[in-house]
Amino acid sequence: MGQGLDRRIEGPYRRGVSATDFLDIPQGRLEIRRISEARAGAPTLVFLHEGLGCVGMWRDFPDRVAAATGCGALIYSRFGYGASDPVALPRPLRYMHDEALAVLPALLRAAGIGPHVLIGHSDGGSIALIHAGGGATPNLKGVVTLAAHVFVEDISVTSIAAAREQWEQGDLRARLARWHRDNVDAAFLGWNRAWLDPAFRAWNIEAFLPGIRVPVLVIQGEDDEYGTLEQVESIRKGCGAEPLVLPESGHSPQRDRPEAVVAAIGRFLAPLL
């Protein structure tokens, strides 16, 4: 598990990645980054980061997908991450529901986003599924998930507990502080304590899947250290998603197999373009 977490945190920016900005919504100020579309009328790709992520930790992956599809993109850090406004701890165990059903709609309105596709990694993928299945989303054209969860598994809890050991005994806090600065404690502890709370074992979002009315591409690494392929199968059954399981990939397919992921997203989006 440690190597996968290290790969997600470390690594330099690629040249050409644009600077971040800020966007005010009713709940506070969010760190964002925009990429202009190259193809007129193309939907905007909205990137939703993982439980330890932020705008910067996507590195140049959004740029690569935007270049391959001609779409514009909006990347943002959730509250308590990156340079976005802080949050109070503990996070509620429904924090992904709150993000999907309240914060994300407010962000889309404030940013003036019309037709769009959600691309979410891990927690971000779960948030995308809740949003897509949780009510009216007339401008949503598709969803791509990377290592999303729809229920809690033992493998998830074991790996998240191992991350806590790195936080308490290793240099994980210092390495995450590079990305999250003053939000580093909220970013890690808000995610880690929620997932390790015994009550979180009941967390399950499968009920949202039948309500999704747009195409879904669900991508997962064959060696994902945070979830089994039962996650993929549940999403496939629940909303008719197109599955893609990648060998030689862990919890971050966009880092482990970037060319394959970019190509798959390009094929998936082609009918929308």
C-alpha positions in Angstrom: 0.0 0.0 0.0 2.8 2.4 0.9 4.3 2.4 -2.6 1.0 3.3 -4.2 0.4 6.1 -1.7 4.0 7.4 -2.3 3.4 7.5 -6.1 0.2 9.6 -5.6 1.9 12.2 -3.5 5.4 12.5 -5.0 6.3 13.6 -8.5 7.0 17.0 -10.1 4.5 19.1 -12.1 4.8 18.7 -15.8 5.7 21.8 -17.8 2.7 23.6 -19.2 0.3 23.1 -16.3 -1.5 26.3 -15.7 -1.7 28.2 -12.4 -4.7 27.9 -10.1 -7.3 30.5 -9.3 -10.2 30.8 -6.9 -14.0 30.6 -7.2 -16.5 31.8 -4.6 -19.6 29.8 -4.0 -22.2 30.2 -1.2 -20.3 27.7 1.0 -16.9 29.4 0.7 -13.9 29.8 -1.6 -12.5 27.0 -3.7 -9.2 26.6 -5.4 -9.8 25.9 -9.1 -7.9 25.4 -12.4 -9.4 25.8 -15.8 -8.3 24.5 -19.2 -9.8 26.1 -22.3 -11.6 23.9 -24.8 -10.1 23.4 -28.2 -13.3 22.0 -29.8 -16.3 24.3 -30.1 -19.3 22.9 -28.3 -17.4 20.2 -26.4 -18.5 19.4 -22.9 -16.4 20.5 -20.0 -14.5 17.8 -18.0 -14.9 18.3 -14.3 -12.3 16.5 -12.3 -13.0 15.3 -8.7 -10.0 14.3 -6.7 -9.4 11.4 -4.3 -9.6 11.5 -0.5 -6.0 12.8 -0.2 -6.0 14.8 -3.4 -6.3 18.4 -4.6 -5.9 20.4 -7.8 -2.1 20.0 -7.9 -2.0 16.3 -7.3 -3.8 15.6 -10.6 -0.6 17.0 -12.1 -0.9 17.0 -15.9 -3.5 14.3 -16.3 -6.4 16.7 -16.9 -4.3 18.5 -19.6 -3.6 15.2 -21.3 -7.3 14.2 -21.4 -8.3 17.7 -22.5 -5.7 17.6 -25.3 -6.9 14.2 -26.5 -10.6 15.2 -26.6 -10.6 18.9 -27.3 -12.7 19.4 -24.2 -12.2 22.2 -21.7 -11.8 21.3 -18.1 -12.4 22.5 -14.5 -10.3 21.0 -11.7 -11.0 22.0 -8.1 -9.9 21.3 -4.6 -12.7 20.4 -2.2 -13.1 22.4 1.0 -10.3 21.4 3.4 -7.9 20.5 0.6 -5.2 22.3 -1.3 -5.7 26.1 -1.1 -9.5 25.9 -0.7 -11.2 27.2 2.5 -10.7 25.1 5.6 -13.3 22.8 7.2 -13.9 21.8 10.8 -13.1 18.3 12.0 -14.5 15.7 12.3 -16.0 15.4 8.9 -19.5 14.0 8.9 -19.7 10.4 7.7 -22.0 11.7 4.9 -19.3 14.0 3.6 -19.4 12.5 0.1 -23.1 13.0 -0.1 -22.8 16.6 1.1 -20.2 17.2 -1.6 -22.2 15.6 -4.4 -25.6 17.0 -3.6 -24.8 20.5 -2.3 -21.2 21.7 -3.0 -20.8 20.3 -6.5 -24.1 21.8 -7.9 -23.1 25.2 -6.4 -19.7 24.9 -8.0 -21.2 24.1 -11.4 -23.6 27.1 -11.2 -20.9 29.5 -10.0 -18.5 28.4 -12.7 -21.1 28.8 -15.4 -20.6 25.1 -16.5 -23.0 23.9 -19.2 -22.8 20.4 -20.7 -20.2 18.5 -18.7 -18.7 15.1 -17.9 -17.5 14.2 -14.4 -14.2 12.4 -14.0 -13.6 11.3 -10.4 -10.8 9.4 -8.7 -11.6 7.2 -5.6 -13.7 9.4 -3.3 -14.1 11.7 -6.2 -15.6 8.9 -8.3 -18.0 8.0 -5.5 -19.0 11.7 -5.3 -19.6 11.7 -9.1 -21.9 8.6 -8.8 -23.9 10.1 -6.0 -24.3 13.4 -7.9 -25.3 11.6 -11.1 -27.9 9.4 -9.4 -29.1 11.9 -6.8 -31.5 14.1 -8.8 -32.0 16.2 -11.9 -28.7 16.8 -13.8 -29.8 18.0 -17.2 -26.3 19.2 -18.2 -24.5 16.0 -17.2 -23.5 14.0 -20.2 -21.4 11.2 -18.8 -19.3 10.0 -15.8 -15.9 8.4 -15.7 -14.8 6.8 -12.4 -11.2 5.8 -11.5 -11.1 3.4 -8.5 -14.5 4.5 -7.1 -16.1 2.8 -4.1 -19.8 2.1 -3.7 -19.5 0.2 -0.4 -16.8 -0.5 2.3 -14.5 -3.5 2.1 -12.0 -5.0 4.5 -9.2 -4.2 2.0 -10.1 -0.5 2.0 -10.1 -0.3 5.8 -6.8 -2.2 6.1 -5.0 0.1 3.6 -6.5 3.3 5.2 -5.3 2.1 8.6 -1.8 1.6 7.1 -1.9 5.1 5.9 -2.6 6.3 9.4 0.6 4.5 10.6 2.6 6.4 7.9 1.0 9.7 9.2 1.7 9.0 12.8 5.2 7.4 12.5 6.6 8.4 9.1 6.9 11.5 7.0 3.5 11.4 5.3 2.3 14.6 7.0 5.3 16.5 5.7 4.9 15.2 2.2 1.2 16.0 2.1 1.8 19.5 3.5 3.6 20.3 0.2 0.2 20.1 -1.5 -2.3 21.0 1.2 -0.3 23.6 3.3 -2.5 24.8 6.2 -5.2 22.2 5.2 -3.0 19.2 5.7 -4.5 18.0 8.9 -8.1 18.4 7.7 -7.2 16.7 4.4 -5.7 13.6 6.0 -7.6 13.3 9.3 -11.0 14.2 7.8 -10.7 11.4 5.3 -8.9 8.9 7.5 -11.0 9.2 10.6 -14.2 9.0 8.6 -13.2 5.8 6.8 -11.9 4.2 10.0 -15.0 5.1 12.1 -16.8 1.8 12.8 -20.1 3.4 11.8 -18.7 4.1 8.3 -18.9 0.3 7.7 -22.5 0.9 6.8 -21.7 3.5 4.1 -23.2 2.3 0.8 -24.2 4.3 -2.3 -25.5 1.5 -4.5 -29.0 2.9 -4.2 -27.9 5.9 -6.3 -26.8 3.7 -9.2 -30.2 3.0 -10.8 -30.9 6.7 -10.9 -28.0 7.4 -13.3 -29.3 8.3 -16.7 -26.0 9.0 -18.5 -23.2 6.7 -19.8 -20.7 5.6 -17.2 -17.1 4.3 -17.7 -15.7 2.6 -14.6 -12.0 2.1 -14.6 -10.0 0.2 -11.9 -6.6 -1.2 -11.6 -6.3 -5.0 -11.2 -4.0 -4.5 -8.2 -6.0 -1.8 -6.5 -4.9 -1.8 -2.8 -8.1 0.0 -1.7 -10.8 -2.1 -3.3 -11.6 -5.3 -5.1 -13.2 -5.8 -8.5 -16.5 -6.3 -6.7 -16.7 -2.5 -6.8 -16.6 -2.5 -10.6 -19.2 -5.3 -10.8 -21.6 -3.5 -8.5 -21.4 -0.3 -10.6 -21.8 -2.2 -13.8 -24.9 -4.0 -12.6 -26.3 -0.9 -10.9 -26.2 1.5 -13.9 -25.1 -0.4 -16.9 -21.6 1.0 -16.7 -18.8 0.1 -19.2 -16.1 -1.6 -17.2 -12.3 -1.4 -17.8 -10.0 -3.3 -15.6 -6.3 -2.5 -16.2 -3.5 -4.9 -15.4 -0.3 -3.6 -13.9 -2.2 -0.8 -12.1 -3.0 -0.1 -8.5 -5.4 2.5 -7.0 -4.4 5.3 -9.4 -4.8 4.0 -13.0 -4.2 7.6 -14.3 -0.7 7.4 -12.7 0.1 3.8 -13.4 -1.4 3.4 -16.9 -1.9 7.0 -18.2 -1.8 6.2 -21.9 -4.4 3.5 -21.5 -6.7 5.7 -19.4 -6.5 8.7 -21.7 -7.2 6.5 -24.7 -10.2 4.8 -22.9 -11.7 8.2 -21.9 -11.2 9.4 -25.5 -13.1 6.4 -26.9 -15.8 6.8 -24.3 -16.3 10.5 -25.0 -16.2 10.2 -28.8 -20.0 9.8 -29.2 -20.5 13.0 -27.2 -18.2 15.0 -29.4 
